[in-house]
Structures are given as C-alpha cells and as structure tokens.
C-alpha cells in the first residue's frame, strides 16, 4: 500500500496571535474524566498531574470566531477546586476563575457588570460549569513567554473584554481594533549555551477540531438559541 502525500494540507505556521489582540472567541470545554459537583459536570473536570495535588481544572479551548485570526486556537486551564485557600478556606484559584466566568457571561450577553437587577443576576446562574461550553465573548489575547527552553511561547486569555469597554462594541460591530500589547509580556529566555533556538522541542498541540461552532460560524453579536437546551442558562437561550 502506498500513501500519496500530494494532496496533504500545507503545514501550519507556528506564528502566534499577536500580543494584545482583541477578538471574539468561542470557548469549548474538553472533558478531563473527573466529576464536578453538579450533575451535568460528570466527567468534565481534569485533575492535576502534580504529585499530591488536589487541584481540579476546567480544560478549555478557545477558537477565534471571526476576523483576521478566524479559526486560530489557543488553550488554557482554569482552577475550579483545590490548591491554595484564603483565610476562609476558599480556593484562591476558584475565586479567580469564577470572576473570569462571570465576565464571560457579561461579555456574551452584553450585560453591564454593575447591573445587579434580578433579571441580570438570573442570567449569571448556571446549572453547572458545563453550561459554559460554547460561550462566545470578546477577549483580549496575550502571548505568554515560556520559562522552559524546551517549549515555545503560547497564546493565553489575557482578560475578558466587558461591554463597558469601547473595544467590546468595536469587536462586536466587526471593526478591526489595534492590538494593545500586555505589560506582562517579557522577552523569551535565551537558549542554553550550545543549543540553537531552532533545536528546541515544541510542545505537542492538541488535535485540531472542527472549525468553530454554530455560534462562531453565525457571526452573531449574541449567541443564537440552541435547539435542544431549553433548560440551559439564560445566555444560551437569549
């Protein structure tokens, strides 16, 4: 048997999304096999592989929904349980992640972060973290330099862009917003002596998935109602 490589897709460039890019992104949750606290979160979480760690995380993939970098992807973990705790015994990682998830809902629905009306509060209530799967919101993307010379730099979520920010409306209207590089970005560490930069081992990337979701392909400013989730969160059914 022979393999014809002539019709193979050209290899993709290793270039990252520029630091400080504003874009509409869709978040997909990749199940990690560990049950969460909610019934719909069975098998959703991923356990840390660090020895002795009790951290459980949400393994998320972000796909740029439209614009110059459409269909480009990046990945990020969010702690939802375990790790260091505050003076009240609450996971510090979870408090940070919870703030990000609330911002995603506000960005997706166009909610004013200061709106604490009963209607707005109801839209921020989820049956479980699985309800966040497929949410589309405006994000600022950063480049995170690698501390390990064996691995390359990577794109990460810098922050969620809220409706109270001018960039949110511009991205929602399809305008190109100039990148605003993150102040946290720093130069990559030089390669160890005798090791050329091109000889570094890059990390294996997760397998490519189908480009975007129905929300991403629709290009709507707010996500359309899915056909089979009438009991889902408000932002899915808006």
C-alpha positions as CSV (number, residue, x, y, z in Angstrom):
1,X,0.0,0.0,0.0
2,X,1.3,3.5,-0.9
3,X,0.5,6.9,0.7
4,X,0.0,9.8,-1.7
5,X,1.2,13.0,0.1
6,X,0.5,15.4,-2.8
7,X,-3.0,16.3,-1.5
8,X,-1.9,16.9,2.1
9,X,-2.6,20.3,3.5
10,X,0.4,22.6,3.8
11,X,1.9,22.6,7.3
12,X,0.7,25.4,9.5
13,X,2.9,28.3,10.6
14,X,4.0,28.4,14.2
15,X,3.2,32.1,14.4
16,X,1.2,33.1,17.4
17,X,-1.7,35.5,17.5
18,X,-0.1,38.9,18.2
19,X,0.1,40.0,21.8
20,X,-2.7,42.3,22.9
21,X,-5.1,41.2,20.1
22,X,-8.9,41.8,20.7
23,X,-11.1,39.2,19.2
24,X,-14.4,37.4,19.5
25,X,-13.7,33.9,20.7
26,X,-15.7,30.7,21.4
27,X,-14.8,28.6,24.4
28,X,-15.1,24.8,24.3
29,X,-14.6,22.6,27.3
30,X,-12.5,19.4,26.8
31,X,-13.8,16.8,29.4
32,X,-11.0,15.6,31.7
33,X,-12.7,12.5,33.1
34,X,-13.3,13.7,36.7
35,X,-16.7,14.5,38.1
36,X,-17.6,18.0,39.1
37,X,-20.1,19.0,41.8
38,X,-23.0,19.4,39.5
39,X,-24.9,16.6,37.9
40,X,-24.2,18.0,34.4
41,X,-20.5,18.2,35.2
42,X,-19.9,14.4,35.3
43,X,-16.5,13.7,33.8
44,X,-16.0,17.3,33.0
45,X,-13.0,18.3,35.1
46,X,-9.3,17.5,34.8
47,X,-7.2,16.5,37.8
48,X,-3.8,18.0,38.2
49,X,-0.9,15.5,37.5
50,X,1.3,17.2,40.1
51,X,2.1,14.7,43.0
52,X,-0.2,15.2,46.0
53,X,-2.2,18.0,44.3
54,X,-6.0,18.2,44.9
55,X,-6.5,20.7,42.1
56,X,-9.3,20.1,39.7
57,X,-9.4,22.2,36.5
58,X,-11.5,23.1,33.5
59,X,-9.6,22.4,30.3
60,X,-10.7,25.0,27.8
61,X,-10.0,25.5,24.1
62,X,-10.6,29.0,22.6
63,X,-11.3,29.4,18.9
64,X,-11.3,32.9,17.3
65,X,-14.8,33.2,15.8
66,X,-14.3,35.9,13.2
67,X,-11.9,38.5,11.8
68,X,-8.2,38.4,10.9
69,X,-7.3,35.4,13.0
70,X,-10.5,33.4,12.5
71,X,-10.3,29.7,13.4
72,X,-7.0,30.2,15.2
73,X,-7.0,28.4,18.6
74,X,-5.3,28.5,22.0
75,X,-5.8,26.6,25.2
76,X,-6.0,27.4,28.9
77,X,-6.7,25.7,32.3
78,X,-8.9,27.3,35.0
79,X,-8.8,26.0,38.6
80,X,-12.2,25.2,39.9
81,X,-11.3,23.3,43.1
82,X,-8.4,22.8,45.4
83,X,-5.0,24.4,45.7
84,X,-4.2,27.3,48.0
85,X,-7.0,28.7,50.0
86,X,-7.8,32.1,51.5
87,X,-8.5,32.9,55.2
88,X,-12.0,31.5,54.8
89,X,-10.8,28.2,53.3
90,X,-12.0,29.1,49.8
91,X,-9.8,28.0,46.8
92,X,-8.0,31.1,45.6
93,X,-7.8,29.6,42.1
94,X,-11.5,29.1,42.0
95,X,-12.2,32.7,43.1
96,X,-10.1,33.9,40.1
97,X,-11.7,31.5,37.7
98,X,-15.2,32.4,38.9
99,X,-14.5,36.1,38.2
100,X,-13.4,35.2,34.7
101,X,-16.6,33.1,34.1
102,X,-18.9,35.8,35.2
103,X,-17.1,38.3,32.9
104,X,-17.6,35.8,30.0
105,X,-21.3,35.8,30.6
106,X,-21.5,39.6,30.8
107,X,-19.5,39.9,27.6
108,X,-21.5,37.3,25.8
109,X,-24.8,38.8,26.8
110,X,-23.8,42.5,26.7
111,X,-24.6,42.9,30.4
112,X,-23.3,45.8,32.3
113,X,-21.0,44.4,35.0
114,X,-22.6,46.8,37.5
115,X,-26.2,45.6,36.7
116,X,-27.4,43.7,39.7
117,X,-31.0,43.7,38.9
118,X,-32.9,40.4,39.4
119,X,-33.1,39.8,35.7
120,X,-29.3,40.3,35.2
121,X,-28.5,38.1,38.2
122,X,-30.7,35.3,36.9
123,X,-28.7,35.2,33.7
124,X,-25.5,34.6,35.6
125,X,-26.8,31.5,37.3
126,X,-25.5,28.2,35.8
127,X,-26.7,24.6,36.3
128,X,-23.1,23.6,36.2
129,X,-19.8,24.6,34.6
130,X,-20.8,22.6,31.5
131,X,-23.2,25.4,30.7
132,X,-20.2,27.5,29.7
133,X,-19.3,25.1,26.9
134,X,-19.8,27.0,23.6
135,X,-20.0,30.5,25.1
136,X,-18.8,33.3,22.7
137,X,-17.4,36.5,24.1
138,X,-14.9,39.3,23.4
139,X,-11.4,38.6,24.6
140,X,-8.0,40.2,24.8
141,X,-5.3,37.7,23.9
142,X,-1.7,37.7,25.1
143,X,1.5,35.9,24.4
144,X,2.8,34.0,27.5
145,X,6.6,33.5,27.3
146,X,7.8,30.1,28.1
147,X,10.0,29.6,31.2
148,X,11.3,26.3,29.8
149,X,13.6,26.5,26.8
150,X,12.3,23.1,25.6
151,X,8.9,24.7,24.9
152,X,7.7,27.6,22.8
153,X,5.7,30.6,23.8
154,X,1.9,30.3,23.7
155,X,-1.3,32.4,23.5
156,X,-3.4,32.8,26.5
157,X,-6.5,34.7,27.6
158,X,-5.3,38.0,28.9
159,X,-8.7,39.0,30.1
160,X,-12.4,39.1,29.1
161,X,-13.5,42.4,27.5
162,X,-16.6,43.8,29.0
163,X,-19.5,45.8,27.4
164,X,-18.4,48.8,29.4
165,X,-15.1,49.0,27.4
166,X,-15.0,50.7,24.0
167,X,-13.2,47.7,22.4
168,X,-16.2,45.4,23.1
169,X,-18.6,47.3,20.9
170,X,-16.0,47.7,18.1
171,X,-15.3,44.0,18.1
172,X,-19.0,43.2,18.1
173,X,-19.5,45.5,15.2
174,X,-16.8,43.7,13.2
175,X,-14.3,46.6,13.4
176,X,-10.5,45.9,13.5
177,X,-9.2,47.0,16.9
178,X,-5.5,47.8,17.1
179,X,-3.6,45.4,19.4
180,X,-2.6,46.6,22.8
181,X,0.3,44.5,24.0
182,X,0.2,43.3,27.5
183,X,2.5,44.9,30.1
184,X,3.1,41.4,31.5
185,X,4.8,40.1,28.3
186,X,8.5,39.7,28.6
187,X,11.3,38.5,26.3
188,X,11.8,34.8,25.9
189,X,14.7,33.4,27.9
190,X,17.8,32.8,25.7
191,X,18.6,29.2,24.7
192,X,21.1,27.4,26.8
193,X,24.7,27.5,25.6
194,X,25.3,25.2,22.7
195,X,21.7,24.8,21.9
196,X,20.4,26.7,18.9
197,X,16.9,28.2,19.2
198,X,15.6,26.2,16.3
199,X,16.6,23.0,18.1
200,X,14.1,23.5,21.0
201,X,11.4,20.9,21.3
202,X,8.0,22.3,20.9
203,X,5.1,21.0,23.0
204,X,2.6,18.7,21.3
205,X,-0.5,20.6,20.4
206,X,-4.0,19.2,21.0
207,X,-5.5,17.7,17.9
208,X,-7.3,20.1,15.6
209,X,-11.1,20.2,16.0
210,X,-13.8,21.2,13.6
211,X,-13.5,24.9,12.9
212,X,-15.6,26.8,15.4
213,X,-19.2,26.1,16.5
214,X,-22.6,27.1,15.2
215,X,-22.2,30.3,17.3
216,X,-18.8,31.1,15.8
217,X,-19.9,30.5,12.2
218,X,-23.1,32.5,12.6
219,X,-21.1,35.6,13.5
220,X,-24.0,37.0,15.6
221,X,-23.3,39.6,18.2
222,X,-25.1,37.4,20.7
223,X,-25.3,33.6,20.6
224,X,-28.4,32.1,18.9
225,X,-30.7,29.8,20.8
226,X,-29.7,26.1,20.6
227,X,-32.5,23.8,19.6
228,X,-32.2,21.2,22.3
229,X,-31.3,23.1,25.5
230,X,-34.5,24.9,26.7
231,X,-33.5,24.4,30.3
232,X,-30.0,25.9,29.8
233,X,-28.5,29.1,31.1
234,X,-30.0,32.5,30.1
235,X,-27.2,33.4,27.8
236,X,-27.7,30.2,25.8
237,X,-31.4,30.9,25.4
238,X,-31.3,34.7,24.8
